[in-house]
C-alpha cells in the first residue's frame, strides 16, 4: 500500500496490483475504521462507506489532484 496523502485524519492510498476486486483505476480513502474505494478520475464510489463530511473532503482531494 502506498500512502498518497494524509490530512484531517484521512488517509488516501493506492494498492499496487489491486485488480482482484476492481479492474478500474481507483484509490482507497480511510478514516478511523471506515474505508471507501473511489474510481479515478470520475469519483464514482465502488465500495464502502465514509462519514459524509470526510467523503466530501476525499472527493475534493480527487478533483484537486
Buried (B, 14 or more C-beta within 10 A) or exposed (E): EEEBEEEEEBBBBBBEEBEEEBEEEBBBBBBEEBBBBBBEEEEEBEEBEBEEEBBEBBBEBBEEE
